[in-house]
Amino acid sequence: MAVLRADRPKASQVPPSPGARRSKVRRNLIGFAFMTPLLVVNIVVIAVPASLSVWYSFTDWTGLGPASFVGLDNYTRLFGDPEFRSALWHNTLWTAFFLTVPMAMGLFGAFLLTRVTRFQMLFRVAYFIPYVVATVVSGSIWESLLDPDQGIGNGLAGLGIPWLTDTNFLGDPDLALGTVAFVNTWQWWGFLVVIFLASMQAVNPSLYEAARLDGATMWQEFWHITLPGIRPTLMFLGLMTVIWSFLIFDYIYILTQGGPAGSTDVLGTLLYRTAFANQEAGYAASIGVVMALISVIAVSGFLWLRRKGWDI
């Protein structure tokens, strides 16, 4: 009996029947059929424009007519261009700011909301409302509020607080970039609060109970329980913040168009101006390729952290 059982082939060693093979092929074909529309859309909308952008970055194309191949001339010019270096520096400052201030505000706000037992949903909606307001609308509102003649400064002066009178937040090169970042933070941090709050609520409550029994303070609970518990969400939002910060365009274009004197110029506004105002689409394409490479570097760093054992 033991010999017979030993000689009997295992189920995994039995070759599949022709009917089973046909059924597997049919399932695979159905799966590919459902994926085909998505693949076509990705090829038409993403792959083809991306390939053309890379090609045009090696040409002197003006946006109209034929393009002549110029090799690496655009990239040589790019890294010697003071406007590009200034815009890249502003993007770097923007990224550093949004990786710290709004993230810290979102974490702190979400952690406080986990301690709120009443009206939590009201607070969540109130924080999230600025995020769903159209950028053009909120940008226009803030442009009016920051107007040096009829904005909030003069309104506060009427209440006996004259410190902001005649302060041109968007017209002063020393204040403009920080002001636009403040306006963007007003919209962005509520989104972070909601995402962090959802992640924090998934942390095991028994960990907090055990910490309180051991005499842990609220700060110790946050540092040793909350942050490790939401690390995947924190790292993902950090990655997306880096990518979105180097793609920033809307608020800067609405409020300052890159001015005054280039003090708020970023890669997005420089690309737009180069392509449509200066009609140097080939040179603008090289800026776009550099922006894409920065995103690739950010994603590669994210994947490297995952391989190193960060539970992302």
C-alpha positions, 0 to 999 in steps of 0.5 A, a space after each residue: 500500500 505504501 509503495 502504491 501511494 509513493 508511486 502515485 503521481 502528485 496532483 501538481 504533476 498531472 498534466 492539465 487536460 486539453 479542456 482545462 488548457 483551453 479554459 485557461 487560454 480563454 480566461 487570459 484572452 478575456 482578461 486582455 480584452 478588458 485591459 485593451 481599452 485602458 492600454 489603448 488610452 494609456 498609449 494614446 494619452 501618455 506613451 505617445 505624447 511622452 515619446 514625442 516630448 523626448 524627441 522634441 527636446 532634441 530639436 529646435 521646434 517652435 511649436 509650429 512647422 517642422 523640427 530640426 534635430 539639434 542634439 544635446 544643445 537644449 540640455 546644454 543651454 538648460 543647465 547654463 540658464 540662470 532662469 532654469 536654475 532659479 526656477 529649480 531652486 524655487 521648486 526645491 524650496 517649495 518641496 522642502 516647505 511642503 514636506 515639513 509645514 503642511 505635513 506637520 500641520 496635517 499630522 497634528 490636526 489629525 492626531 487632535 481629531 482622534 481625541 475629539 469624540 463630538 462633532 468630529 465629522 463637522 471638523 473633517 468637512 470644515 477642513 476638507 472644504 478648501 480642498 474641493 474649492 476650484 483653484 481658480 476660485 480660491 486663488 482669485 479670492 486670496 488675490 483680493 484678500 491680499 490686495 495692498 489697497 483694498 485687502 485684508 491689511 486695510 481691513 485690519 487697519 480699520 480695526 486698529 491693527 495697522 501692521 499690514 497696511 500697504 504690504 504688497 504680499 504678492 508684489 514684494 520679491 521677498 514675500 511673494 513665494 512664501 505668500 503663494 505657499 501659504 495660500 496653497 497650504 490653506 487648501 492642501 493641509 485639510 486634505 492631509 488631515 483627512 487622509 492622516 485621520 483615516 490612517 490613524 483610526 486604523 491603528 490598533 486602539 489596544 496599543 494606546 490603552 497599553 501605553 496609557 497604563 504604562 504612563 505614556 504621555 500624549 506626545 509619547 503615544 504619538 511618537 511611538 505608536 501613531 507615527 509607526 502605525 501610519 508610516 506607509 501613509 506618511 511615506 506615500 504622501 511624502 512621495 506624492 508631495 515631492 512629485 506634486 511640488 515639482 509640478 506646481 503651476 496653478 496657484 503661482 500662475 494665478 497669483 503671480 505668473 512667476 513674478 515679481 522679477 522671477 521671484 516665484 518662477 518655478 519649472 512649470 511656469 518657466 516651461 509654459 512661458 518658454 513654450 507659448 510666449 517665447 515659442 521655443 517648444 523644443 527647449 520647453 520640452 527639455 524642461 519637461 523631460 527634466 521634470 519627469 526625471 525628477 519624478 522618476 528619481 523620487 519614485 526610485 527612492 520610494 522603491 529603494 526604501 521599500 526594499 530596505 525594509 521600510 513598511 511602505 
